[in-house]
Amino acid sequence: MDVLDSLDTDHSFSSHLEEWDSMTEEYKQLEEEHKAYKQKVEELKNLQNKLGTSIKKQRKDLLQLSEKLQGCDVPAEYRSRMSDITEKMKERSEVFREIEAFLPKDNGIFLNTTLGRINVTMFSKSAKVGDAIFHFLLVWYYCTLTLRESILIVNGSRIKGWWVAHHYISTYLTGVGLTWPDSITYHLFRDQYMDFSIYLSFVQILQYYYQSGCLYRLRALGERHNMDITVEGFQTWMWRGLKFLLPFVYLGHFFQLYNAYTLYQLSLLPECEEWQVLMMSATFFVLFLGNSISTWGTVANKLGDKSHEQRLRRQSLYQLEKCKKPDSAGLHHHRD
């Protein structure tokens, strides 16, 4: 029996050794592919720089030649040639613009401030339509929200701190999504992200109509500041009639958690090579935590206020009943 166990152990260990040798070969191949990848990246950067320099030189030469041609008299026999040259100069300018559209450019102050020094240049025509427009619009939307709220806060608006932070985090999230390249992981998450965006838009519409009505009423009563606006999430002054809306809000929070989980699972796939996947997973999880804690805190505070009001009401009723009893006793005594 011991001999059989020994043979099984030897066989098992030898299979592990074979597996290790196979993994070692795959690792060597991975190293070679990584070297080739770095070399291609360097070649790409050099080619981009070379193209940029060539375009600048061509533009400068075309401008100088155009100025020279404008300052000289063209003989009659060369006028058709001159017209052809002028037309081709215009065509080349269009070609230069098309080439530059696929070369890295400086993002400018605004994008550097909101997104950091992230290259947002798309390197294919297919990437410049559809989804790219959607992601650009999301970045624009959250950037305008943060700018608007910053101006309102300076002018006295009492916007809750988390929701301002929420918009900055959402700006970062959409910016990362904008830089996510067209890959296997992107297409695996795309449909879920679109469903989430549609649902979030629906909830925001519900929130807008509900909160604007509440805020208008409170402004009319003088209980809110004129600079206060509707915000994402809920505060204690929004409690009335909120029960129908809370399930939609909580579902949106858990949708964010589901997005974080899905992206984390995608980051574990061997096909995943994009840093955006894990970064978006962490950001969605932060949004889920912040939104859930803020909403639950508002609900708990309001429930506490409601129970406190009920206790005060019961105490008032008790004091009223207590005051009535001596009067009743005195009345009977007087009658006697």
C-alpha positions in Angstrom: 0.0 0.0 0.0 2.9 2.4 0.8 4.5 1.6 -2.5 1.3 2.5 -4.4 1.0 5.7 -2.4 4.6 6.6 -3.3 4.0 5.9 -7.0 0.9 8.2 -6.9 2.9 10.9 -5.2 5.7 10.7 -7.7 3.2 10.8 -10.6 1.4 13.8 -9.1 4.7 15.7 -8.5 5.9 15.0 -12.0 2.7 16.4 -13.5 3.2 19.5 -11.4 6.7 19.8 -12.8 5.4 19.5 -16.3 2.8 22.1 -15.6 5.6 24.4 -14.3 7.7 23.8 -17.4 4.8 24.7 -19.6 4.1 27.9 -17.6 7.8 28.8 -17.9 7.6 28.5 -21.7 4.5 30.7 -21.7 6.2 33.2 -19.5 9.2 33.4 -21.8 6.8 34.0 -24.7 5.1 36.7 -22.7 8.4 38.4 -22.1 9.2 38.4 -25.8 5.7 39.8 -26.6 6.2 42.5 -24.0 9.5 43.5 -25.5 8.0 43.6 -29.0 5.1 45.7 -27.6 7.4 48.3 -26.0 9.4 48.4 -29.2 6.2 49.0 -31.2 5.1 51.7 -28.8 8.5 53.5 -29.2 8.2 53.2 -32.9 4.7 54.6 -32.8 5.8 57.6 -30.7 8.7 58.3 -33.0 6.4 58.0 -36.0 3.9 60.4 -34.4 6.6 62.9 -33.7 8.0 62.6 -37.2 4.5 63.1 -38.7 3.9 66.2 -36.5 7.2 67.7 -37.5 6.7 67.0 -41.2 3.2 68.5 -41.1 4.5 71.7 -39.5 7.3 72.0 -42.1 4.8 71.4 -45.0 2.4 74.0 -43.6 5.2 76.5 -43.3 6.6 75.8 -46.8 3.0 76.0 -48.3 2.4 79.4 -46.5 5.7 80.8 -47.8 5.1 79.6 -51.3 1.5 80.9 -51.3 2.8 84.4 -50.2 5.4 84.3 -53.0 2.9 83.3 -55.6 0.5 86.1 -54.6 3.2 88.7 -55.0 4.3 87.8 -58.5 2.7 88.2 -62.0 1.6 84.9 -63.5 2.0 84.7 -67.3 -1.1 83.7 -69.3 0.3 80.3 -70.3 0.8 79.4 -66.6 -2.5 80.6 -65.2 -4.2 77.2 -65.5 -1.2 75.6 -63.7 -1.5 78.3 -61.0 -5.1 77.5 -60.5 -4.3 73.8 -60.2 -1.6 74.5 -57.6 -3.9 76.7 -55.6 -6.6 74.0 -55.6 -4.1 71.3 -54.5 -2.8 73.6 -51.7 -6.3 73.7 -50.2 -6.6 69.9 -50.6 -3.3 69.4 -48.8 -4.4 71.6 -45.9 -7.5 69.4 -45.5 -5.3 66.3 -45.5 -3.1 67.8 -42.9 -6.1 68.4 -40.6 -7.2 64.8 -41.1 -3.8 63.4 -40.2 -3.5 65.6 -37.1 -6.9 64.4 -35.9 -5.2 61.0 -35.2 -2.1 62.4 -33.6 -1.7 63.1 -29.8 -2.4 66.7 -28.9 -2.3 68.9 -25.9 -5.7 68.6 -24.0 -5.7 72.3 -23.0 -6.3 73.8 -19.6 -9.9 72.6 -19.2 -9.3 68.9 -19.9 -6.0 68.9 -18.0 -7.8 70.3 -15.0 -10.8 67.9 -15.1 -9.1 64.8 -16.4 -5.4 65.2 -15.8 -2.8 64.6 -18.4 -4.7 61.7 -20.1 -4.4 61.3 -23.8 -8.0 61.4 -25.1 -7.1 61.2 -28.8 -9.0 58.5 -30.8 -6.8 56.6 -33.2 -9.5 55.2 -35.5 -12.4 56.7 -37.4 -14.8 54.1 -35.9 -13.9 55.2 -32.4 -14.8 58.8 -33.2 -18.5 58.2 -33.6 -21.4 56.7 -31.6 -20.0 55.6 -28.2 -17.3 58.3 -28.3 -19.9 61.0 -28.7 -21.8 59.5 -25.8 -18.8 59.5 -23.5 -17.9 63.1 -24.5 -21.4 64.2 -23.6 -21.2 62.5 -20.2 -17.9 64.3 -19.5 -19.4 67.6 -20.6 -22.5 67.1 -18.5 -20.6 66.4 -15.2 -18.1 69.2 -15.9 -20.9 71.7 -16.3 -22.5 70.5 -13.1 -19.4 71.0 -11.1 -18.8 74.5 -12.5 -22.5 75.5 -11.9 -22.5 74.2 -8.3 -19.2 75.9 -7.5 -20.6 79.2 -8.7 -23.8 78.7 -6.7 -21.9 77.7 -3.5 -19.9 80.9 -3.8 -23.2 82.8 -4.0 -24.7 81.2 -0.9 -26.2 77.9 -2.0 -26.3 75.2 0.6 -25.6 72.2 -1.6 -24.8 69.1 0.4 -21.0 68.3 0.5 -21.3 64.7 -0.8 -23.2 65.6 -3.9 -20.6 68.1 -4.9 -17.9 65.4 -4.4 -20.2 63.0 -6.3 -20.1 65.1 -9.4 -16.3 65.5 -9.3 -16.0 61.7 -8.9 -18.5 61.2 -11.8 -16.5 63.5 -14.0 -13.4 61.4 -13.3 -15.4 58.2 -14.0 -16.7 59.4 -17.3 -13.3 60.7 -18.3 -11.8 57.3 -17.6 -14.6 55.7 -19.7 -13.7 58.1 -22.5 -10.1 56.9 -22.6 -11.1 53.2 -22.5 -9.9 51.7 -25.8 -12.1 49.6 -28.1 -11.3 46.2 -26.7 -12.9 42.9 -25.6 -13.5 44.1 -22.1 -15.1 47.3 -23.3 -17.6 45.3 -25.5 -18.3 42.9 -22.6 -19.3 45.8 -20.4 -20.8 48.2 -23.0 -24.4 47.0 -22.9 -24.6 47.0 -19.1 -23.1 50.5 -19.0 -25.7 51.7 -21.6 -28.5 50.1 -19.6 -27.2 51.8 -16.4 -27.0 55.2 -18.1 -30.5 54.9 -19.4 -31.8 53.9 -16.0 -29.9 56.7 -14.3 -31.4 59.2 -16.7 -34.8 58.0 -15.9 -34.2 58.3 -12.1 -32.7 61.8 -12.6 -35.9 62.9 -14.4 -38.0 61.6 -11.5 -35.8 63.3 -9.0 -35.8 66.6 -10.9 -39.6 66.9 -11.0 -40.0 65.8 -7.4 -37.2 67.9 -6.0 -38.1 71.0 -8.0 -41.7 70.9 -6.6 -40.4 70.5 -3.1 -37.9 73.3 -3.5 -40.4 75.7 -5.0 -42.8 75.1 -2.1 -40.1 75.7 0.5 -38.8 78.8 -1.3 -42.3 80.2 -1.3 -42.5 79.6 2.5 -39.1 81.2 3.0 -37.5 78.0 4.4 -34.9 77.6 1.6 -32.3 79.9 0.1 -33.0 81.3 -3.4 -29.7 79.9 -4.7 -30.6 76.4 -3.6 -31.1 74.0 -6.6 -32.3 70.5 -7.2 -29.5 68.0 -6.5 -28.8 64.3 -7.0 -29.7 62.3 -3.9 -32.0 63.4 -1.1 -32.0 65.7 1.9 -34.3 65.9 4.9 -36.5 68.6 3.4 -37.4 66.3 0.5 -39.2 63.7 2.7 -42.8 64.3 1.9 -44.1 62.0 -0.8 -40.6 60.3 -1.1 -41.7 56.7 -0.5 -42.6 56.1 -4.1 -39.1 57.3 -5.3 -36.9 55.6 -2.7 -37.1 52.1 -4.4 -35.9 53.6 -7.7 -33.0 55.4 -5.9 -31.9 52.3 -4.0 -32.0 50.2 -7.2 -29.7 52.7 -8.8 -27.3 52.4 -5.9 -27.2 48.6 -6.2 -26.8 49.0 -10.0 -23.6 50.9 -9.2 -22.4 48.1 -7.0 -23.2 45.6 -9.7 -21.2 47.7 -12.2 -18.2 47.6 -9.7 -18.5 43.8 -9.3 -18.8 43.2 -13.1 -15.8 45.4 -13.9 -13.7 43.7 -11.1 -14.5 40.3 -12.7 -13.5 41.6 -16.1 -10.2 42.9 -14.7 -9.4 39.3 -13.7 -9.7 38.0 -17.3 -6.5 37.1 -19.0 -7.7 39.2 -22.0 -7.9 42.4 -19.8 -4.9 44.7 -20.5 -6.6 48.1 -19.8 -6.1 49.9 -16.5 -9.5 51.6 -17.0 -11.3 48.4 -16.0 -10.1 48.2 -12.4 -10.1 52.0 -12.0 -13.8 52.3 -13.0 -14.6 49.3 -10.7 -13.1 51.2 -7.8 -14.8 54.4 -8.7 -18.3 52.8 -9.1 -17.8 51.2 -5.6 -16.9 54.6 -4.1 -20.1 56.1 -5.7 -22.2 53.2 -4.3 -20.8 53.7 -0.8 -21.2 57.5 -0.8 -24.7 57.5 -2.3 -25.9 54.7 0.0 -24.5 56.2 3.2 -25.8 59.7 2.3 -29.3 58.4 1.4 -29.6 56.1 4.4 -28.4 58.9 6.7 -31.1 61.2 5.4 -33.8 58.5 5.9 -32.5 57.7 9.4 -32.5 61.4 10.4 -36.0 61.9 9.1 -37.3 58.8 10.8 -35.6 60.0 14.0 -37.2 63.4 13.6 -40.6 61.7 13.0 -40.3 59.5 16.0 -39.3 62.6 18.1 -42.4 64.4 16.9 -44.6 61.5 17.8 -43.1 61.4 21.3 -43.7 65.1 21.8 -47.2 64.6 20.5 -47.9 61.8 23.0 -46.4 63.8 25.8 -48.6 66.7 24.9 -51.7 64.5 24.9 -50.6 63.0 28.2 -50.2 66.4 29.8 -53.5 67.5 28.4 -55.3 64.5 29.9 -53.5 65.0 33.1 -54.7 68.6 33.2 -58.3 67.6 32.6 -58.4 65.1 35.5 -58.1 67.7 38.4 -60.7 69.9 36.7 -63.1 67.0 36.5 -62.5 66.1 40.2 -63.0 69.7 41.2 -66.2 69.9 39.3 -67.6 66.8 41.1 -66.6 68.2 44.5 -68.3 71.5 43.7 -71.5 69.8 42.8 -71.4 67.8 46.0 
